[in-house]
């Protein structure tokens, strides 16, 4: 493609996205209001608004009353123009589970459900995605949260052995022509938690989980961005050099006599390396009364002035779900197509 033509197309896509985001923020607006919000010319906004309306992305409302002259057209973004499907996969001792949500572009739930499977074969995931897209053809993005490390859409560390080293992104993207993200559960949890805090400045935050029957893990935000590491291994705190075998680490985490010291060492390591503003602890092994005890363990090696705010995250599933929906919606930000790729 001619570079000039390519650049022109890219600029148009960026301008379209500016208009979309402006209307999503304003809820509804006129051509002049959109131009003021985006910095684009009124003429450019008029053309883009007409094009997006023809595609069905915008809805034209009753004209706005005017003090004189021609009444201004009023536009609202069509939040049901596209949907997303979000799947949260969890491991269990007796059975694994998938909690799924279909949401519109405002993040509002259209459909939700839950299923359990003794084996979490990739085929189970693909069949569910197939069924949801058949029910809701307007799904344009699929987000999958998994308990494990993910690199380029492939799970390479997980307690669900059936998902190990199996590509999850590519088959769904190739079959349905939708955007697909596969992300670590703790990354999504810390992302959802972070987005809810509404920090005035970009901050560094950690969410660490200590669950019954599982090894610990952490999600990390560094200066407002998820820190995944060069091979997406960041946050796998069970691999910290505790000076013991993984079996002994597991035993000590599940023994209240040794639990506090081990968690304190993990939090101290995260603090020394990342210097976070907040470390939020969660998981069935952590109780509200544990926070002060863990803080005392950390103070054995971390000076008070560098201690993060240590808090208990009581509803991690809410943050997990919010993070997955938010990230899946963001995957669509620059990829809504003029032509339906499945037609």
Secondary structure, DSSP 8 states (H G I E B T S, - for coil): --HHHHHHHHHHHHHHHHHHHHHHHHSEEEHHHHHHHH---HHHHHHHHHHHHHHTSEEEEEEE--SSSS-EEEEEE-TTS-EEEEEEEE--SS-EEEEEEEEETT--EEEEEEEEESS--HHHHHHHHHHHHHH-TTEEEEEEEESEEEETTEEEEES-GGGBT-B-HHHHHHHH--EEEEEEHHHHHHHHHHHHH--SS---EEEEE--TTS--EEEEEETTEE---TTS-TT-GGGS--SS-HHHHHHHHT-HHHHHHHHHHHHHHHHHHH--SEEEEESTT--TTHHHHHHHHHTTTS-GGG--EEEE-S-HHHHHHHHHHHHHHHHTTTT--SS-TT-
